Amino acid sequence: MKAFLDALYGYALEQGIAPYLETREYRQTICDLEADWDAFRSAPPAEQNRSLAALLAREKKAEYLEDEAIFCCALSMGLELGRL
């Protein structure tokens, strides 16, 4: 059973999740996050302390969107397997 679950997980990561992440919200979140991290790295240490919490909160939003995509993919796969 573990091998079957590993195969499903691998398939989901390689094939299934991408369509769920092809949203404007996810792309914008990731793009903004990358730009903000670049700005954070080039800022003086005093400014870094103030913006770190905001960056981590935005990173959590991206993680939430990824988790939501994984859930939708898994649900879709489960429905398809249930039809067999």
C-alpha positions in Angstrom: 0.0 0.0 0.0 2.9 2.4 0.8 4.3 2.0 -2.7 0.9 2.8 -4.2 0.6 5.9 -2.0 4.1 7.0 -2.9 3.3 6.6 -6.6 0.1 8.7 -6.3 2.0 11.3 -4.3 4.7 11.5 -7.0 2.1 11.7 -9.8 0.3 14.5 -7.9 3.5 16.5 -7.5 4.6 16.0 -11.1 1.4 16.2 -13.0 -1.7 17.0 -10.9 -0.9 20.1 -8.9 0.3 22.4 -11.6 -3.2 23.1 -13.1 -4.4 24.1 -9.6 -1.5 26.6 -9.2 -2.2 28.3 -12.5 -4.2 31.0 -11.0 -3.6 34.7 -11.1 -3.7 34.9 -7.3 -0.9 32.3 -6.9 1.3 33.7 -9.6 1.0 37.2 -8.2 1.6 36.1 -4.7 4.8 34.2 -5.7 6.0 37.1 -7.9 5.5 39.7 -5.2 7.1 37.4 -2.6 10.2 36.9 -4.7 10.5 40.7 -5.3 10.0 41.4 -1.6 12.6 38.9 -0.5 15.1 40.5 -3.0 14.3 43.9 -1.5 14.7 42.4 2.0 18.1 41.0 1.3 19.4 44.3 0.0 17.9 46.4 2.9 20.0 47.5 5.9 19.6 45.3 9.0 17.4 47.8 10.8 14.8 47.7 8.1 15.1 43.9 7.8 13.8 43.5 11.4 10.6 45.5 10.5 9.8 43.7 7.3 10.6 40.1 8.3 7.3 39.4 10.0 5.4 40.8 7.0 7.4 38.6 4.6 6.9 35.5 6.7 3.1 36.2 6.7 3.0 36.5 3.0 5.0 33.3 2.7 2.3 31.6 4.8 -0.3 32.8 2.2 1.7 31.1 -0.6 1.9 27.9 1.5 -1.8 28.0 2.0 -2.5 28.3 -1.7 -0.1 25.4 -2.3 -1.8 23.3 0.3 -5.2 24.2 -1.2 -3.9 23.0 -4.6 -2.6 19.8 -3.1 -6.0 19.1 -1.5 -7.9 19.8 -4.7 -5.6 17.5 -6.6 -5.9 14.7 -4.0 -9.7 15.1 -4.0 -9.9 14.9 -7.8 -7.6 11.9 -7.8 -9.8 10.2 -5.1 -12.9 10.8 -7.1 -11.4 9.4 -10.2 -10.1 6.3 -8.3 -13.6 5.9 -6.8 -15.1 5.6 -10.2 -12.9 2.6 -11.1 
